[in-house]
Amino acid sequence: YADPYGARSDGDRGFATGENYTPEVVNDVAVAIQSLKSQWGASAVILVGHSGGAAVAANVAALRPGLVQHIFLVGCPCDVPAFRRHMARAQWGPLWLLPTHSLSPVQTLDQMQQGIKVTAISGTNDPITLPQYAQSYIANAKAKEIAASMIELAGKGHEILNDPAVISEVAKSVRNGW
């Protein structure tokens, strides 16, 4: 991945078809978070993920109880099989139909423990990660008595991570102690 300044991260981007939300990737991210948490003596972690990063963040939170206190799922493909079927139709792309080992947040949600806060943020006009994926995820989280909420940004599409409303919600969580 690259930033606007030309810096690039290590690693394998994959095909960008939702195939790389694997147990190995989730574990690598969790280990990195734990290392940073220990290094800095952090008492709480707020994890923000966008798109595929949101799927990874949700899976980390579910599979590593206590590691993260609040997750923000921005433009989340929270139902990976439904997301991949949608994208195969939208892009007429056969890569979306290949089997994967990706973990789907709707499936790992059963392992998430109470005490975590979950905030999903979607653009109402997101043609990629349809808001219904996050809506369903949040409804299921609430049914498990997890503190979950959904924010929909009217008229916004998929690229909303840097939207002032998203930044404001994350900042509010930081100010309030997550």
N, C-alpha and C positions, 0 to 999 in steps of 0.2 A: 504494500500500500504506500501511497505517496501523499505528502502534504503539499500545500500551495507553494512552499519554498523549495521544493525539489528533493527533500529528504525522503528516503525510502526505507521501509522496514525490511528486516530479514524474513525469511520464511517463504512458504509456497502459497500463493493466492488460490490455487486450484482453478476450477472452471468457473467459479462464481455462480454455481447453480444450486446452492444450498446443500452441497455434498460434503462440506468440511466443518460441520458442527459436531465433530466426532468426540467420543470419550477421551481420546488422546489430546485433542485441542482443549477441551473443557478442563482436563487435568493440568495441562501446561499453564493455562490462564489462572487456575486456582492456586497452583504452586507459586506463580509470580506474585499474585495478590498476597498470599501468606508471607512471602519473603519481604515484600514492601511493608506490609503491616508490622512485621517484627522489626524491620530496620528502623522504622520511624516511630515505633511505639504507639501506633494508631489504636484508639479505643473503638473506633467504628469505621466501616467502609461503606461508601456510597458508590455503587457501580453503575455507570451509564454505558449503554450499548445501543448502537444504531444498526438497523437492518440485521445482517448476519451476526453482528456483534451483540445485538439484543438477544438473539437466540442463544448465543454462547453465555451471555450474562445470566439469563433465566436458568439455564442448565447448571451453571456454577452455583447459583444461589440454592437451587433445589438439591444438588448432589453434595454440597459441602456445607452442611448446617452450621450456622454461627459465624461463617467467614465474612458474610456480607450482611449489613443491616438494612439497606434500602437499595432496590434496583430500579432504574429507569429504563424502560424498554421503549425505545424510540423507533417507530416504523418497524415493528417486530413481525417476523414471519413465525409467529408463535405456534402455528400448526404447520409443521414442515411438509407433510405429505400433501395437504391441501394447497399450500403455497407453491409447491413444485408442479402440481397438476395445472394450477392457474397459469404459471409462467410458461409451461410447455405449450399451452393453448395460445397465450398472448404473443409468444415469440416464435411459435412454430419451430421450437428447438428440441431435437431428439435427446440432447444431453440431459435435459430436465427429467427424462423418463428412465434414465439408467438407475439401477439400485444404488443406494448409499448406506453408509453406516452412521449417518447423522442422527443426533438425538433431537427429538422434537420437544419443545417446552411443554406442550399440552400433555405429553406422556410423563415427563419427569416431574411435573407439578405434584403428582401424588406423593413424591418424596420430600417436598418442601415443608418445612416446619413453621408453625406459627411463630410470631415474633418478628418476622421480617416485614418490611413495607415494600409494596410493589406499585409502581406507577407506570402505566402504559400511556404513551403519547403517540397519536396517529394524525396524519393529515386526512381530512375527509375526502380529498381527491387523490389519494395515493393509489396509483395504478399498479404498483408492484406488491407491496405488503398491504393487502386490503385491510381496512380497519376492522372488519369482522373477525379477523384472526385474533387481534388483541382483545376485542370485546368479549369473545368467547373465553379466552384465557382468563381475563379478569373476573368474569362471572364464575368460572370454575374455582378460581382462587378464593373468592368471597364465600363460595359454598363450603370451602375447607376452613373457613373462619380466619383467613389470612387477610391482613389489612391491605386491600388492593383498591386502586382507583384508576379511572380512565379519563384522559383528557383528549378531546378531539379538536384539532385546529381547523376551523372552517376555511374551506377553499385552498388548503395547503396540500402539496403533493408529498413525495417521498423524501426529498432532501431537506429535512427540517431540523437536523441536529443543531445547527447554529442559529435557528430561529430564536428571536428574543423571548418568546413565550416558553420555549424549552429551557433556555438558559435561566430564566427567571424561576421556573419551578425547581430546578436543581439547586440554584442559589438559596432559595427559600428553605429547602431541606437542610442544606449546610448550616444556615443561620439558626435553624430550629433544633439542631443537634440530631438530624436525620429524620 
